[in-house]
């Protein structure tokens, strides 16, 4: 019979504190969702983690499948997509008079290490879905 070690109350509080920090950092981004000088917007995305994979869904309106550029590493996704129709804002805010965005771009940090070579990407109705299998940290140990 195996016994599991109970977590201390301090470990529980540290876990709660970590989760609260993650929640608020995901809501209140430190960077703006646009870059007027480069003419880029940051797309909205959602990350879900399953037992075996990380699933990322990215909202890419006004984008054609051929205009999406993806670079996946073990820790992150670099995404860039040209808009087929520029998004233009006029009289935006108190100082900004007008601007035009021609591209969507972002870097998404992944919650777990993944295997980039086995990633699968699907684009349907303006939503890009990436399924990235998690990297399994197992090694074969020789028995003597």
C-alpha positions in Angstrom: 0.0 0.0 0.0 1.4 3.3 -1.0 1.0 6.4 1.1 0.7 9.9 -0.4 2.3 12.8 1.3 -0.2 15.4 2.3 0.6 18.9 1.2 1.1 21.5 3.8 -1.2 24.4 4.2 1.6 26.7 3.0 2.0 24.7 -0.2 -1.8 25.1 -0.8 -1.6 28.9 -0.3 1.4 29.1 -2.6 -0.6 27.2 -5.3 -3.7 29.5 -4.8 -1.4 32.6 -5.0 0.2 31.3 -8.2 -3.2 30.7 -9.8 -4.5 34.1 -8.9 -1.4 35.8 -10.4 -1.8 33.8 -13.6 -5.5 34.8 -13.8 -4.9 38.5 -13.4 -1.9 38.6 -15.7 -4.0 37.0 -18.4 -6.7 39.6 -18.0 -4.6 42.7 -17.5 -1.9 42.5 -20.2 1.1 44.7 -19.7 1.4 45.4 -23.4 -1.2 47.1 -25.6 -3.0 45.0 -28.1 -1.9 47.1 -31.0 1.2 48.8 -32.5 0.2 51.8 -34.5 3.7 52.4 -36.0 4.0 48.8 -37.3 0.3 48.6 -38.2 -0.3 45.4 -36.2 -3.0 44.1 -33.9 -2.6 41.3 -31.3 -5.2 38.6 -32.0 -7.3 37.1 -29.2 -6.4 33.6 -28.2 -7.3 30.8 -25.7 -5.0 28.1 -24.3 -6.3 24.8 -22.9 -4.1 22.2 -21.5 -5.1 18.5 -21.5 -3.3 15.5 -20.2 -1.4 14.8 -23.4 -1.5 18.1 -25.3 -1.8 21.9 -25.4 -4.6 23.3 -27.5 -4.4 26.9 -28.7 -7.3 28.7 -30.4 -6.6 32.0 -32.1 -9.2 34.4 -33.5 -8.0 35.6 -37.0 -10.7 37.7 -38.7 -10.1 39.0 -42.2 -7.3 36.4 -42.7 -6.8 33.9 -45.5 -5.2 30.5 -44.7 -2.3 31.2 -47.1 -1.4 34.4 -45.3 -0.8 32.7 -41.9 2.8 32.3 -40.8 3.6 30.0 -37.8 6.8 29.3 -36.0 6.5 26.8 -33.1 9.2 26.1 -30.5 9.0 23.9 -27.4 8.0 26.9 -25.3 6.1 29.3 -27.6 4.3 30.1 -30.8 5.2 33.0 -33.0 2.2 33.9 -35.2 1.9 36.5 -38.0 -0.9 36.9 -40.4 -1.6 39.5 -43.1 -5.1 40.9 -43.1 -6.9 40.7 -46.5 -8.7 43.9 -45.7 -7.1 46.6 -43.5 -8.8 47.6 -40.3 -9.0 51.4 -40.1 -9.9 53.6 -37.1 -10.8 57.2 -37.4 -11.0 59.7 -34.5 -9.8 57.1 -32.1 -9.2 58.5 -28.6 -8.3 62.0 -27.7 -4.9 62.3 -29.5 -5.0 59.5 -32.1 -6.8 60.8 -35.2 -6.7 57.8 -37.5 -4.7 54.6 -38.0 -4.7 51.5 -40.2 -3.8 47.9 -39.2 -2.7 45.5 -41.9 -1.4 42.6 -39.9 -2.1 40.4 -36.8 1.0 39.3 -34.8 1.7 37.8 -31.4 4.0 35.5 -29.4 2.1 33.0 -27.3 4.0 31.4 -24.3 2.9 27.8 -23.7 2.1 26.4 -20.3 4.1 23.2 -20.9 6.9 22.1 -23.2 5.6 20.6 -26.5 6.9 18.7 -29.5 6.9 21.2 -32.4 7.4 18.6 -35.1 4.1 16.8 -34.2 1.9 20.0 -34.1 -1.3 20.0 -36.0 -2.9 23.3 -37.2 -6.4 23.7 -38.6 -8.0 27.0 -39.9 -11.7 27.2 -40.2 -14.1 30.2 -40.4 -11.5 32.7 -39.0 -10.3 30.5 -36.1 -6.9 28.8 -36.1 -6.7 25.7 -33.8 -3.3 24.3 -32.9 -2.9 21.0 -31.2 0.5 20.5 -29.7 1.5 17.2 -28.1 3.3 17.6 -24.7 6.9 16.7 -24.4 7.1 13.5 -22.3 10.1 13.6 -20.0 10.8 10.0 -19.7 14.2 8.3 -20.2 15.0 4.6 -20.6 17.0 3.4 -17.7 19.1 0.3 -18.3 18.7 -2.5 -15.7 21.9 -4.1 -14.6 
